Amino acid sequence: MRWLVGWSSAATRPAADGGSRTVLPVGAQLLWNDPDPLWAVGDWRPDEVRVVQADPETRLAVFGVCGATNDQLRVGLFAARGGALRHLTAWPGSYTAVVQVGRRITVTGDLAGARPVFHTPWAGGTAYATAALPLADLVEAGLDVGHLAAMLACPDAPEALGAGTPYEGVRRIPPGHALVLRGGAGEIASFEPTASLAVAAPQLPAEQAVNGVRDALIEAVRTRLAGPRHAPDPDGRDGLDPGPVPGMGPAERRAARGGPVPGVGADLSGGSASGTLALLAAGLPGQPGTLDGHGERLLAVTFNDRATNGGQPYHAAELERARSIADNPRLRHVVVAAGEEALPYADLGSGPLTDEPGPSLTTAGRHRRRLLAGSADHFVGDGARQVLDAHPARLADLLMDRRRRHLLRPVTALAKADGPSAQSVLVPFTVYRAARKLARTSYGAGISDAARRLMERQFSEAPVTGGAVDASLAALAWCRPGPAARWLTGEALAEVSVRLGDAASRSPAVGRPGERRARAALARHAADHRVFEQAAEVRNQRLHAPFLDNQVVLACRALPDTLRVQPGARAAVLRSVLAGAGVRDLPPGWGATSHATHLAAVRAGLRSAVGDLVALFDAPLLADAGLIEARVVRKALRAAAEGAELPLDGLAELVSTELWLRRLLARRGTCWTGTAAPRQRAVAGGVVPRARL
């Protein structure tokens, strides 16, 4: 795991005994010194940490992949010195920027939330980092059980989660904001343009907006291709290569011990997002192959799940589309086949400790098998659905704009999505009524209704069966309980209900329901993607998700709602992106969704691992914290394994949170060293406190 950490103190000069240097992050690289030091911690590559300096008290550090030149960084530094933060977020790539101007420190997040910034009061000032666990170690924080309850009850509701983290006293800045520190005191500033709340912002013409998405996505991919190539040391000086083995060359030894291939690669699942990135990376000028220049083809990796029994027609169609796309002469296709050992919930006993819990902990081993066959710089299509697709609540936005005729095609497509039935003729009217109700419901009333439903345990509208109509109707609300809420105790639900009630009473000025729900869904997915990166991390490999870059998110937000809500809009936009890049020959069925194969794999994994999962909840830490009743969850796991229609996403969240708690409390050591370092790690004492409800 890689992170940066620093702090802003009230002191004007270093203390005589060394001041903050008596507390040091383990394995850190010092970028600048007291009284407001900054470190880079972890296995950062040399090109991932860049520092430009105008004078001894004015400097900028950029962490991650940034397409700006040094001259552009200096221009951004001068703009930030005058208070213009948006210049720091306008470059292509995915990065975190830290600016020091005298005693003022500015740390920028990103628009999606994939690169968060955390902060906590410490030693009369404020410490900040891009990971929450080091700050929890620094202040010896305990668990925030109320936040864990909110993550399980309403995971995509900013009103319930607030700015908290699973650690008491450690806060997160919202997406689209920056942390500004002056002499130890901090404030949160937005770098997004403000829009009117009374009327919708003027929208670009559809063709111009699609061209903007194309340009942003191509620039995001080009930025990764323009970077230097990285690879493990083939001579074994990094300690990984076991040395000469009879009949095995360096490449075979690397594959045997596990590790990425030098160069650039991409996922190729057969879907539109991964296929677009693979074709763009293969078609743009550059050498995606190895360092010696002999392998100029991009490595495309497809995962073939042989253990999944259900959804085989869909799975076969995905593999066929992937093979058709891989016929590109600049692609080298690798299919990673796996059986029951790679199902979800397999091998839960091993895995790294992530910064926060996330549902990807249950599938990390599955994904790691695919990534081990990938490249040192590997493209993934995560985030495409969240930034391009229309959230169902955007139907209410169209009604607020008096664009009723644009609802005809999406509601008709919903009526056909779940197949013909006697009720399909009523679906358009049902969806229209739900959208009209949401458009006429105020923000405060919508949040209050969600709080009431939690207290009364009303979860009937949750999409249990996975049907498109049920899911869309459930999403047509300002806020709704999450899939795991039905298994929480009454006390935990009451705590989350109080949080929602407080948010409703404050009634802050917010945007329209569709826009707000879409941003919340993107923020939750970005947080899950960050946990996925940490849980499935492969040494010497970097995962690149261009759809979560600032410039791509901004370009996608400019797409008109009338275009977003149309059936197949995501595939149409990505098809236009590829056409603009010169790629027009796509396989039949390109753009089809892949929910069927995912659900089939989850059910198969649940059936295979039900014994271990039930044993995991024999004496769960979640029950010790007062969040669940163990016997209720064990009963639900057995029922789901037998085929009962229960929300599988909710069970995955419960299992992943329990796993995370166990790994956290079994952890040894701390992130800090030095004479004044904390003597205990985070969650001191190793006991989950009983929920104070």
Disulfide bonds with the S-S distance in Angstrom:
none
